[in-house]
Amino acid sequence: MSHVKDIADDFLSLFLPHPCLSCGTHLVRGEEVLCTACLLDMARTDFHLRRGNMLEQAFWGRCPVERAAAFSIYNRGSRIRRLVHLLKYSGRKDIGFRLGTMYGSVLAESRFTDGMDMIIPVPLDPARERHRGYNQSRHVADGLASRCRMPVRSDILYRRGGSGSQTRRGRYERWENVEGLFAVMKPGDITGRHVLLVDDVITTGSTMEACVNALQAAGDVKVSVVALAAAQKLTV
């Protein structure tokens, strides 16, 4: 039966080809979102293999983070930047889940997630989520969860209101903009637990810092953080 399905998929792909979202090449069977060449060419960090890596160091002195990792480096010319843009602004929720699944496999195989209890996506500005129709970090979290075998809890961390765009703000302005913005519901569900906080991209770390502080204010909580991408300036 699966053989028949493969033939049907190949036949349909002749008329409805799916392009690689990075280079535009026609995807073949077994490829989703990105072609194999672009996947191999994507800059990987391998932070999950190294304690005290540069992303973890970016949080030192700011907030206590157990582990920190990112799938790729986010800069002007990076492949991941285009994918994150499509995920956030073009309705391509499948990108978040697909890349989350890929990264989840990497993290699970390396035992990065051993001892962690749940995945918490960074909440989106409520008005922005209504306009967009989804929270991109939730789709990344769902992809991670499919491989890391942990529940996704979107009912733990919430955003008190809107913060406006962070894009044109400096690092200190970003921190001021999100300080005290996040709070925890059901603190008893995370007391004594190790949670994995997930976002699509970490630029200055200010949003992650505010989320970590809110989670830890709820009690005895360990927090690790991961993202699909981290800005190069945070990792050099």
C-alpha positions as semicolon CSV with decimal commas, in nm:
position;residue;x (nm);y (nm);z (nm)
1;M;0,000;0,000;0,000
2;S;0,282;0,240;0,085
3;H;0,437;0,162;-0,256
4;V;0,117;0,272;-0,429
5;K;0,113;0,591;-0,222
6;D;0,474;0,667;-0,320
7;I;0,387;0,627;-0,687
8;A;0,086;0,856;-0,646
9;D;0,298;1,116;-0,466
10;D;0,559;1,105;-0,742
11;F;0,289;1,143;-1,008
12;L;0,132;1,442;-0,833
13;S;0,471;1,606;-0,786
14;L;0,505;1,626;-1,165
15;F;0,210;1,865;-1,173
16;L;0,231;2,021;-0,826
17;P;0,604;2,049;-0,754
18;H;0,719;2,163;-0,411
19;P;1,021;2,392;-0,421
20;C;1,293;2,410;-0,159
21;L;1,218;2,724;0,043
22;S;1,583;2,820;0,044
23;C;1,708;2,766;-0,312
24;G;1,391;2,690;-0,510
25;T;1,506;2,347;-0,627
26;H;1,229;2,090;-0,679
27;L;1,200;1,869;-0,371
28;V;1,216;1,495;-0,423
29;R;1,058;1,216;-0,222
30;G;1,165;1,226;0,143
31;E;1,248;1,598;0,137
32;E;1,030;1,854;0,313
33;V;1,068;2,231;0,328
34;L;1,441;2,216;0,239
35;C;1,637;2,012;-0,011
36;T;1,917;1,790;0,115
37;A;2,185;2,022;-0,024
38;C;2,050;2,323;0,168
39;L;2,016;2,119;0,486
40;L;2,378;2,011;0,460
41;D;2,486;2,367;0,384
42;M;2,300;2,523;0,677
43;A;2,534;2,655;0,946
44;R;2,489;2,431;1,253
45;T;2,608;2,537;1,596
46;D;2,645;2,201;1,775
47;F;2,595;2,396;2,099
48;H;2,399;2,100;2,236
49;L;2,727;1,906;2,253
50;R;2,918;2,165;2,456
51;R;2,861;2,276;2,813
52;G;2,944;2,642;2,863
53;N;2,900;2,713;2,492
54;M;2,885;3,070;2,367
55;L;2,506;3,091;2,383
56;E;2,507;2,974;2,744
57;Q;2,775;3,234;2,817
58;A;2,547;3,504;2,673
59;F;2,313;3,446;2,968
60;W;2,582;3,440;3,236
61;G;2,525;3,722;3,483
62;R;2,177;3,786;3,340
63;C;1,969;3,489;3,450
64;P;2,042;3,131;3,560
65;V;2,009;2,896;3,262
66;E;2,097;2,526;3,290
67;R;2,161;2,462;2,919
68;A;2,128;2,671;2,603
69;A;2,141;2,567;2,239
70;A;2,034;2,679;1,893
71;F;2,005;2,487;1,569
72;S;2,169;2,747;1,343
73;I;2,325;3,094;1,334
74;Y;2,101;3,387;1,243
75;N;2,264;3,658;1,034
76;R;2,187;3,859;0,723
77;G;2,297;3,596;0,475
78;S;2,193;3,281;0,659
79;R;1,948;3,024;0,523
80;I;1,774;3,005;0,859
81;R;1,688;3,376;0,846
82;R;1,472;3,331;0,537
83;L;1,301;3,030;0,691
84;V;1,226;3,213;1,016
85;H;1,086;3,505;0,815
86;L;0,852;3,271;0,623
87;L;0,749;3,102;0,948
88;K;0,664;3,430;1,119
89;Y;0,520;3,642;0,840
90;S;0,403;3,413;0,559
91;G;0,189;3,162;0,741
92;R;0,433;2,874;0,692
93;K;0,364;2,697;1,020
94;D;0,497;2,376;0,867
95;I;0,848;2,523;0,873
96;G;0,838;2,553;1,251
97;F;0,719;2,197;1,299
98;R;0,956;2,048;1,041
99;L;1,269;2,222;1,172
100;G;1,156;2,156;1,529
101;T;1,129;1,786;1,445
102;M;1,476;1,782;1,292
103;Y;1,630;1,962;1,587
104;G;1,436;1,750;1,833
105;S;1,595;1,438;1,685
106;V;1,940;1,593;1,727
107;L;1,874;1,696;2,087
108;A;1,722;1,362;2,185
109;E;2,003;1,157;2,029
110;S;2,266;1,367;2,210
111;R;2,071;1,328;2,538
112;F;2,055;1,706;2,571
113;T;1,697;1,680;2,695
114;D;1,759;1,405;2,951
115;G;1,605;1,503;3,284
116;M;1,380;1,772;3,137
117;D;1,010;1,747;3,213
118;M;0,818;1,969;2,973
119;I;0,850;2,215;2,684
120;I;0,719;2,570;2,721
121;P;0,696;2,792;2,410
122;V;0,763;3,163;2,451
123;P;0,422;3,336;2,439
124;L;0,351;3,577;2,156
125;D;0,200;3,924;2,196
126;P;-0,177;3,844;2,216
127;A;-0,270;4,102;1,951
128;R;0,001;3,976;1,719
129;E;-0,110;3,616;1,769
130;R;-0,470;3,707;1,683
131;H;-0,353;3,883;1,368
132;R;-0,112;3,605;1,267
133;G;-0,345;3,326;1,372
134;Y;-0,077;3,124;1,552
135;N;0,230;3,140;1,773
136;Q;0,530;3,027;1,569
137;S;0,717;2,914;1,881
138;R;0,435;2,669;1,960
139;H;0,487;2,497;1,625
140;V;0,861;2,471;1,688
141;A;0,783;2,328;2,033
142;D;0,542;2,073;1,885
143;G;0,813;1,957;1,645
144;L;1,064;1,922;1,929
145;A;0,812;1,734;2,141
146;S;0,750;1,479;1,865
147;R;1,109;1,359;1,907
148;C;1,194;1,449;2,267
149;R;0,888;1,279;2,416
150;M;0,786;1,562;2,645
151;P;0,453;1,742;2,678
152;V;0,417;2,096;2,543
153;R;0,264;2,329;2,801
154;S;0,129;2,653;2,656
155;D;-0,081;2,707;2,968
156;I;0,209;2,783;3,202
157;L;0,372;3,105;3,082
158;Y;0,164;3,399;2,963
159;R;0,223;3,749;2,840
160;R;0,060;4,028;3,039
161;G;0,012;4,243;2,728
162;G;0,179;4,375;2,417
163;S;0,535;4,499;2,408
164;G;0,555;4,638;2,056
165;S;0,817;4,545;1,804
166;Q;1,170;4,475;1,931
167;T;1,328;4,505;1,588
168;R;1,469;4,857;1,609
169;R;1,548;4,862;1,980
170;G;1,894;4,835;2,130
171;R;1,980;4,565;2,382
172;Y;1,904;4,771;2,693
173;E;1,583;4,909;2,538
174;R;1,473;4,554;2,458
175;W;1,533;4,447;2,816
176;E;1,333;4,744;2,948
177;N;1,056;4,666;2,701
178;V;1,002;4,311;2,828
179;E;1,092;4,341;3,197
180;G;0,799;4,210;3,402
181;L;0,603;4,132;3,085
182;F;0,568;3,758;3,152
183;A;0,399;3,574;3,437
184;V;0,321;3,214;3,535
185;M;-0,010;3,036;3,569
186;K;-0,025;2,706;3,760
187;P;0,310;2,750;3,937
188;G;0,257;2,420;4,115
189;D;0,293;2,240;3,781
190;I;0,654;2,355;3,740
191;T;0,781;2,359;4,099
192;G;1,073;2,120;4,128
193;R;1,075;2,061;3,751
194;H;1,324;2,121;3,471
195;V;1,155;2,302;3,182
196;L;1,274;2,364;2,826
197;L;1,188;2,714;2,706
198;V;1,156;2,738;2,326
199;D;1,157;3,029;2,082
200;D;1,209;3,063;1,709
201;V;1,508;3,299;1,726
202;I;1,720;3,455;2,002
203;T;1,851;3,798;1,902
204;T;1,962;3,983;2,217
205;G;1,829;3,728;2,467
206;S;1,610;3,988;2,639
207;T;1,282;3,802;2,582
208;M;1,431;3,473;2,697
209;E;1,578;3,645;3,003
210;A;1,239;3,788;3,100
211;C;1,072;3,448;3,054
212;V;1,338;3,267;3,258
213;N;1,302;3,518;3,542
214;A;0,924;3,475;3,544
215;L;0,949;3,096;3,551
216;Q;1,206;3,093;3,829
217;A;1,005;3,339;4,036
218;A;0,738;3,071;4,058
219;G;0,958;2,854;4,280
220;D;1,218;2,580;4,254
221;V;1,244;2,561;3,874
222;K;1,534;2,477;3,644
223;V;1,520;2,634;3,298
224;S;1,705;2,545;2,978
225;V;1,653;2,732;2,652
226;V;1,664;2,640;2,284
227;A;1,578;2,813;1,958
228;L;1,594;2,741;1,588
229;A;1,845;3,023;1,553
230;A;2,065;3,257;1,757
231;A;2,204;3,588;1,639
232;Q;2,572;3,574;1,550
233;K;2,653;3,865;1,783
234;L;2,534;3,651;2,076
235;T;2,756;3,358;1,981
236;V;3,094;3,518;1,912
